[in-house]
Amino acid sequence: SYVLTQPPSVSVAPGQTARITCGGNNIGSKSVHWYQQKPGQAPVLVVYDDSDRPSGIPERFSGSNSGNTATLTISRVEAGDEADYYCQVWDSSSDHYVFGTGTKVTVL
Amino acid sequence: QVQLVQSGAEVKKPGASVKVSCKASGYTFTSYDINWVRQATGQGLEWMGWMNPNSGNTGYAQKFQGRVTMTRNTSISTAYMELSSLRSEDTAVYYCAVSDCSGGSCYLDYWGQGTLVTVSS
């Protein structure tokens, strides 16, 4: 089955840029989606199809995908961005959703 | 606006079954698949399966094959997820979520609030 690997944690100072990676075999050939989950809340979609944002998501959230790594970038980080972030792909060979291992973003 | 409202918390004994409901509103229920995702305390997201509310067709993650059943009642726009032969490792928050596959890839753009299922003797 397809595996997505994320770093367990990323720390960033307010106003700086956070980059969260999602590694997978030839992930660049797939569409990657990203979710933000704050404690005690359901996940929220923040980026879909590699780099598109749902309505209401700030432009500070952006995504890219190439080769074996997809990246979620959070610019001008704010305290409210502190959360767990998960990448996800649709594995068409198995008709299964696959989630990454998750990354906890801490704002220093 | 799209809303998914799930049933309340459950406590079950090992070996029992649990059935969680997910009532949809704000869109045409039969137009989008409903998925179920669970999350054990302090752990990541785990996809369990999908159901097409129009046809009733389902697809389950291999881990849950034989133990999970996803159904719906279109007259009340409600989806259900039943998990049987519960064990302590099934203690988790269970989420329903609507998927969008219009672009060729699928993602989950609306989520329910989650239902805590506790399995304990």
Interface residues (C-beta under 8 A of the other chain):
Chain A: S1 K30 S31 H33 Y35 Q37 A42 P43 V44 L45 Y48 D49 P54 Y86 Q88 V89 W90 D95 H96 Y97 V98 F99 G100 T101 G102
Chain B: N35 V37 G44 L45 E46 W47 W50 G59 A61 Q62 Y95 D100 C101 G103 G104 S105 C106 Y107 L108 D109 W111 G112 Q113 G114
